[in-house]
Structure formats: structure tokens, C-alpha cells
Amino acid sequence: MNSKLRDSAPLLDAYLSYFESNRTAFTIPGHKQKASRLDAGLGAVVDSDTPLYGGLDAIKLTQGVLKKAEALAAKFWGADYARFSTGGSTHANQAIILALGKPGEKIAVSRTAHRSVLSALVLTGLEPIWLTPEIDAKTGVPIGIPLSELEKILDQKPIALLLTEPSYLGTLSELEALISKANSRDIPVIVDAAWGAHFGFNSNLPQHALAMGADALITSVHKTLPGYSASALLLAQGKLLNLDRIEQSFETTHTTSPAGAPLASIDGCRALLQSRGEELTGNLVHLVDSFKDKVEKACGLPVFLNASDFPKGRFDPAKIVLRANLLGLSGVEVESELEKQNIRVEMADQDTIVFLATLADSSGDFDEVASKLIPIIENLRSNPRQTQTALSWSIVPKVGMSIRDAYFAETEFVKAADAVGRVSADLIAPYPPGVAVVAPGEELTKQIVDGLAASKKAGVRIAYASDPTLQTYRVTKRV
């Protein structure tokens, strides 16, 4: 297959070469790229699959193509260490957190962290010191962790600082100041940049976290880049982090049978950014700006979050967040109307709709969305509503016991009305974005119970609750 990238992407080349050759395999995977002999539909799904072992490389990995590709990524992002994951940023987060310290030690964590971070705290026994994001009064969205929030917990001696940058809505903390302060105390800074894989390759976009001095960067190649689902990249520096332990943790938590396509796609995306990153990311920002302008002209007022709403350099200009409340709309209702016309959005709640734009989108794609969205807005538009901060961003947790102790505690179900004041055994989060409203070990307050019920009634998916109806809550038994 002709590809301009394969000469500079060893894993991509290995994947394409495999399917260009004639082989008779008596190894896994069991489909052997021949499942279409058994059923055409099944074959359409699996016959383009090949593993790393005995696929991209020999079963004994004698060609070393994965190590070559990871070394290229490390050099490109300016890191000492890189690993490719087929388990998404979830796996990469858990691997690096497992490498940080011993059970009982503390890490400072942004409360906007993804659920995978909380799961890692259960696995490791590390204790979180929660950092509360600052909420922008005008837009109602979190604008990151202020430096003062870190400074007030330094006396608790966290062994690491873990930030989620950018946020799900595209905002960023005072990253350089936070990193400088933490590193001056020899505290490593790990940045979950799942939504920021495109950062750092165009002057219109923020720098990536390693360029700002962070010690580790985790990003999802399948979110804003054209990577395979669940493909992710872990990058680290060795000054404050133990790279050997990260390697051990990565292998401990990763599959021993990694699929070839996600690995090849990570390598291909790196090569694409290296050869055309400035051009492609610049075009993305241009298309997003044009789309926003078109919709806002039709609406007669600014309805999207924009870089001008926030301090300089602290918003992703490629992020499309429609503030439905300014138009008197229900974001969930608009999402439903768009789905009827085969337009899918990344997230919608009562006040907000997130449209995910990536390098793969064309001007025609944006024109199609605008042509469907504008009439829906015109038909459903009503009186503006005051901005409300979403439940995921507004909870200040009340810790009743450690997250690990709660996870392993004996539990029971109680009615929602009786759950207030009890300690949750579940992590419960509106999804997307998967940011916990309550975590194991935290007290269920009236704000949480009522807020989750209201979000569910408004059509928001509430994930991970043992009782998805929210009629009951799983709580720890009282001693």
C-alpha cells in the first residue's frame, strides 16, 4: 500500500508489509485474517487485525520495531522515555501512578481527573490530596488549578502532582507556574493530556506539557489525532521519575497480546505530526474558527467558548463548546435532534454541547454540521438561562475514609433519600466526561444525590453507579 509515512514509521511499515506478504500462520490470533471464510461480517471486523508478536514483528521480537518507533516518539516530544499503549490513557495513567510511590503516600490530584486516575489510587493505595479547580464566573467552566491551590497543600508533602490538562472543555491551568513550583520542591508533575495530543505543533496552540517542564505526559492518540481506538502514548523524563519502575509498571498493567493496528497508528500519527503537524493543526484551528463564526453570525451573538474568554494561552482554540443556555436551549435536546440527522456530538448536558474536531475533519464536514445545527437552534431557541456550573465541576469532596478502604469495605444498598450522609462505595460520574461527582470513600451529600437525579432526568448518562436508576446507592456498612 502506498503511504508517504511508512518510510519514517517502522510500526506502520511493518503493519502494511504484513498484509502485503503471503504467510501461513499457525499462531494466534485465532482468526488468522481468514474469518471471512466462516462469516463475511465477522471477517470484515477481524481480518485486518494482526498482533505485535508474529505480526508487526517476529514472535521473539527480533526486529525491534516497537522499540524503534517508541524511540522516535521520545525524540520528537523531547522525552527520555516513551511507551505505546493499546489500553488508552486509562492504562497509561494507571501504569505511571503505580510507579510513583508506596501505599499510604500522598499525591496532589486535580479533582477534574478522569476516573482512571481514581481507579489507580485504589490499585496503588496512594492517598489523594484533592485540588479544586477555579471556576470562571462568566462561563461557569473550570479554568484549571491556581498556583495558590498547590501552595496551600505543600506542607502535606505530596510525592507527585497529577494534573488533567487540558480539561474536557478545553481550559488549562497555570501550568508553567505549577510545574516550576512543584519541581522546585523535587515533586514530579504528571500531566494527563488525553485531550491535548495536538498541542505543541503550531503557534496558535498551547505548548505540550513536556515543553513546559512537566516530568510526564500521557495522551490519547485516538481523541484529537487520527489514531486507532484505545491507542495512547506515555512520555516521561528521568530527572524526578524512576524510568525503570515506570517500565515495570507499564508491563505489569499492559496486555501481553497487544494488537498491531493501535501500535501502528500511534507510530503513523507521530510521523504525520512530524512531517505535517504545523500545517494540519493550523488548518484545524482555521476550520474551527470559521465554523464558530458561521454559527454565531446566524445566532446573532457569541455562543461558543473562545480563547478570549480566558487568560492568554489557557484555552484550546480547536475546542468547540456551544453554550446552549445562552440560547435558551437544552443541550441534550439539541443532541437528540442532531442524532436524527446522523450528526453525533462528543457530549451534551443541559447547558453545554461539545463537538470534537480533529485533523481528519474537512471544511465540508463543518459545513454539514452548521447546516443542520443552525435550523435546530432557530426552531428551538428560547429565553437565555443563567450559566450554571455542571455538577462534575462544582463538587468539593467530603472524605469519610480512604478510597482503597471504601473499595474493599462491606457494602449495602440504601434508598436515595437515606443515602445522604453515608459513605459511597461507588465512583459515580456523568459520562462524558467521566469526572467523578463522588468517589469511593466520600460522603454522599444532598447536593450530590439531588444533582445526580436532576442530571439523569435531563437526559445525561450517569455512569458506574451500581444501581443505574439511582433509586438506591451502594454505601459502606456502618461499623
Secondary structure, DSSP 8 states (H G I E B T S, - for coil): ---TTGGG-HHHHHHHHHHHS-----SS-TTTT-GGGT-HHHHHHHTT--BTBTTTB-TT-TT-HHHHHHHHHHHHHT-SEEEEESSHHHHHHHHHHHTT--TT-EEEEETT-BHHHHHHHHHH--EEEEE---B-TTT-SB----HHHHHTTGGG--S-EEEE-S-TTSB---HHHHHHHHHHTT--EEEE-TT-TTTTSSTTS---GGGGT-SEEEEETTTSSS--TT-EEEEE-SSSS-HHHHHHHHHHHS-SS-BHHHHHHHHHHHHHHHHHHHHHHHHHHHHHHHHHHHHHHHHTS--B--GGGSSTT-B-TT-EEEEGGGGT--HHHHHHHHHHTT---SEE-SSEEEE---TT--HHHHHHHHHHHHHHHHHH----------HHHH----BSS-HHHHHHS-EEEEEHHHHTTSBBSS-BEETTTTB-SB-TTBB--HHHHHHHHHHHHTT--EES-SSTT-SEEEEE---
